[in-house]
Amino acid sequence: MIQLKLVIYIVEILLNLILGIETNTTRKFEQSKIHISSQIEKDSFSIKSKNIHLNTGIQMKYLEAGNKNGRTILFLHGYTDTSRSFEQLITELLKLNPELRFIAPDLRGHGDSSIPTLSNSNGFGIKDFTNDILDFMKLKNLTKVDLVGHSMGSVIAQEIALEYPSRISSLTMIGALVNGKKNRAIQEFLIPELINNWKKQLIAQYGVDWKSKSYNLTPEDLGSSVTDFLKKNWVTEADLKASVLEAIYFETIKIPLATWFGALETLSEIDNSQRMKKLRTPTLIIWGEGDELTLKEDQERLIKACEKANDLNGTPVYYKKYGPKGEKSKAPGHNLHWVKAKTVASDIIELISAEYPFNSTLNK
């Protein structure tokens, strides 16, 4: 029986190679190659994958590397992303300072972490994400951390910095936003072009019970037109290796629809413009000029909000803009830490180590 399965497996792969016929086996084979390659890379840099059960009810998967007794940098990834987002950045940071400790969790409903149970309320509120992280820190005996947030992760990081300032030593925000109500990518692309179209498809299929019946479904269940759209328009970054993008894509299309709907609803209602004047934590804002999700106008709103904190509290705030290297190169985009990991790592180390980082505050 095993020999027969092996023969079928080999035949299906040969059909793909010779005739270009894609089968379920070849798709799984390609995904397994990417997974194995990624695991080898993780192991070679001593990045370990672990799990922990939170008191919030979430089973959280996380990556950990570095000195377990060292100063801890905690990374919060973006919307529909996973801890994989920070693997290359952690690798570069390990090279710069292996005495630090690096932890990157999969947020609730993302990657290999569990999703909240279905209820009448949205289980993907910023306070829900925040409570997960605070409980994680408690269970891991992390009294204080340096916090790095990308995209949605930056909004969660803002919440922690504003409400629990004693728990963090520094704040780094990459591709960040402070006001989801005015973010054009959310209001003009994600909601009308993506989420609303998916909702129409689900309502047509399931009727009034669409939300409960689709809660654990993924974009894969919506068909190839959806997954192809995501591959072309969502999982992108200039100059990133195709193999890395492919690995990220396979994770993205497995994110539950509950997360896509719930987390975006939360982001679309966020506005920390006035609250940020309370900020007292040394902060670094990093942005790529090719970012099409958090635009220059989003950065201007964020900087203006942080300027108030600088004026009122003397909070050190630093701004780094990443542009193209030459005329023929492309400016890094929303996921700039994927392609500029070495530079981002150097900036983070400078923020947390230098007495006077970057020479001056809000250096535009």
ZITARA-V597566 format. One record per helix or strand of 3 or more residues. SS is the DSSP state (h for helix, s for strand). FROM is the first residue (numbers start at 1). TO is the last residue. If there is no record, write none. Layout:
BEGIN
ss:SS from:FROM to:TO
ss:SS from:FROM to:TO
END
This chain:
BEGIN
ss:h from:2 to:19
ss:h from:24 to:44
ss:s from:48 to:53
ss:s from:59 to:66
ss:s from:72 to:76
ss:h from:83 to:96
ss:s from:101 to:105
ss:h from:126 to:139
ss:s from:145 to:150
ss:h from:152 to:163
ss:h from:165 to:167
ss:s from:168 to:174
ss:h from:184 to:214
ss:h from:219 to:222
ss:h from:224 to:233
ss:h from:242 to:252
ss:h from:257 to:268
ss:h from:275 to:278
ss:s from:283 to:288
ss:h from:296 to:313
ss:s from:317 to:322
ss:h from:336 to:339
ss:h from:341 to:353
END
